[in-house]
């Protein structure tokens, strides 16, 4: 009796060169995607300082309006834009540069005309705020729009929209805050 021997093929388990190349390409695409996302995230975060300034300048305007109204520094009739339904409105229409506050203490009002641009103060090389080497950064690229409108069927309530337009890392941005002020 004759036994025939079948030769077993030597099959080694593992990856072929083609499979390895495909895996490396998939890995490279994933790493490039992560690198692009990291770059975009860093660019966006660099603009977060301007975002915070915009938020604070909008809040500053709203607080000035409330303070003026509730300390009787401005009447309810004056809490309007110039030339709207009441000739007594004190807030300028349209986008205005963010200037230092005028003598009435209201930001964005007719009394701010001619005032220098507002600025943010950063600590200088000694890293101490309030010393002679502090750095003033102008807010000349920021604009603020204070739009005050009457609400239908609510004669004693007004809507105040404060919009800050600015540029962060070459990209135009907008921050809008809405609040209401009443006659009471």
C-alpha positions in Angstrom: 0.0 0.0 0.0 1.2 3.2 -0.9 0.8 6.3 1.1 0.8 9.6 -0.8 2.1 12.4 1.1 0.4 15.7 0.6 2.7 18.5 1.2 1.2 21.0 3.6 1.7 24.5 2.5 3.5 26.7 4.9 0.9 29.3 5.8 2.1 31.8 8.2 -0.4 34.0 9.9 0.3 37.7 9.6 -0.2 40.8 7.5 0.8 41.2 4.0 2.6 44.2 2.8 -0.6 45.5 1.1 -2.6 45.3 4.3 0.1 47.1 6.2 0.2 49.9 3.7 -3.6 50.3 3.8 -3.5 50.5 7.6 -0.8 53.1 7.5 -2.8 55.2 5.0 -5.9 55.0 7.3 -3.8 56.0 10.3 -2.2 58.9 8.4 -5.6 60.3 7.4 -6.8 60.1 11.0 -3.7 61.8 12.4 -4.0 64.6 9.7 -7.6 65.1 10.7 -6.7 65.4 14.3 -3.9 67.9 13.5 -6.3 70.0 11.5 -8.9 70.0 14.3 -6.2 71.0 16.8 -5.1 73.9 14.6 -8.7 75.1 14.3 -9.3 74.7 18.0 -6.2 76.7 18.9 -7.2 79.5 16.4 -10.6 79.7 18.0 -9.3 79.7 21.5 -7.0 82.6 20.7 -10.1 84.6 19.9 -11.7 83.8 23.2 -10.1 86.9 24.8 -12.0 89.1 22.3 -15.1 87.1 22.9 -14.9 87.8 26.6 -14.3 91.5 25.9 -17.3 91.7 23.7 -19.5 90.0 26.3 -18.2 92.4 29.0 -18.8 95.5 26.8 -22.4 94.4 26.1 -23.0 93.8 29.7 -21.5 97.1 30.6 -23.9 98.9 28.3 -26.9 97.1 29.8 -25.8 97.8 33.4 -25.3 101.5 32.5 -28.9 101.7 31.1 -30.3 100.0 34.2 -28.3 102.2 36.6 -29.2 105.4 34.8 -32.9 104.4 34.8 -33.2 103.3 38.4 -31.1 106.1 39.9 -33.2 108.7 38.0 -30.2 109.8 36.0 -32.2 109.1 32.8 -36.0 109.0 32.5 -37.9 106.2 30.7 -38.5 108.6 27.8 -34.7 109.0 27.4 -34.0 105.3 27.3 -34.5 105.3 23.5 -32.5 105.8 20.4 -32.0 109.4 19.1 -34.7 110.4 16.7 -37.1 107.6 17.3 -40.6 108.0 18.7 -39.4 110.4 21.4 -37.1 113.4 20.7 -35.6 112.8 24.1 -33.8 109.6 23.2 -30.1 109.6 24.2 -28.6 106.5 22.6 -27.0 106.7 19.1 -28.4 104.7 16.2 -26.4 102.1 14.3 -22.9 100.7 15.0 -20.7 103.1 17.0 -17.1 102.7 18.0 -16.7 101.7 21.6 -15.6 105.0 23.3 -14.8 106.0 26.8 -17.9 107.0 28.8 -19.0 110.6 28.5 -20.1 112.9 31.4 -23.6 111.3 31.6 -22.1 107.9 32.5 -24.1 106.2 29.8 -22.1 104.1 27.2 -23.2 104.6 23.6 -25.0 107.9 24.3 -24.8 111.2 22.5 -22.5 112.5 25.3 -19.8 110.1 24.2 -19.1 111.9 21.0 -15.5 113.0 20.8 -14.3 110.8 23.6 -11.2 108.7 23.0 -11.5 105.0 22.1 -12.0 102.6 25.0 -9.1 100.3 25.9 -8.3 97.2 27.9 -5.4 97.4 30.3 -3.0 94.5 30.6 -0.1 94.0 33.0 3.3 94.9 31.5 6.6 93.1 31.7 6.6 93.0 35.5 3.2 91.1 35.4 1.6 93.5 37.9 -1.5 95.4 37.0 -1.5 99.1 38.1 2.1 99.9 37.5 3.7 102.3 35.0 4.6 99.6 32.5 1.0 98.4 31.9 -0.1 98.0 28.3 -3.2 99.7 26.9 -4.8 97.8 24.0 -7.3 100.0 22.1 -10.8 98.6 21.3 -10.8 100.5 18.1 -11.8 97.4 16.1 -14.9 96.9 18.2 -18.3 98.5 17.4 -21.4 98.5 19.6 -25.0 98.9 18.5 -27.6 99.7 21.1 -31.1 99.2 19.5 -34.0 100.1 21.8 -37.5 99.3 20.6 -41.0 99.6 22.0 -43.0 96.4 22.5 -46.4 96.2 20.9 -49.2 96.5 23.5 -46.7 97.1 26.3 -46.3 100.9 26.7 -44.2 100.6 29.8 -41.7 98.0 28.5 -38.8 98.4 26.0 -36.5 95.8 24.4 -32.8 96.6 24.4 -30.6 94.7 21.9 -26.9 95.3 22.3 -24.7 94.0 19.5 -20.9 94.0 19.6 -19.1 93.5 16.2 -15.4 92.7 16.3 -12.7 90.7 14.6 -10.9 87.8 16.2 -8.0 86.1 14.3 -9.1 87.7 11.0 -12.7 86.4 11.4 -15.6 88.7 11.9 -17.6 87.9 15.0 -20.8 89.2 16.6 -22.0 89.0 20.2 -25.7 90.0 20.9 -27.3 90.6 24.3 -31.0 91.2 24.7 -32.6 92.6 27.8 -35.7 94.6 28.7 -36.2 97.8 30.7 -39.5 98.9 32.2 -40.9 102.2 33.3 -41.3 101.0 36.9 
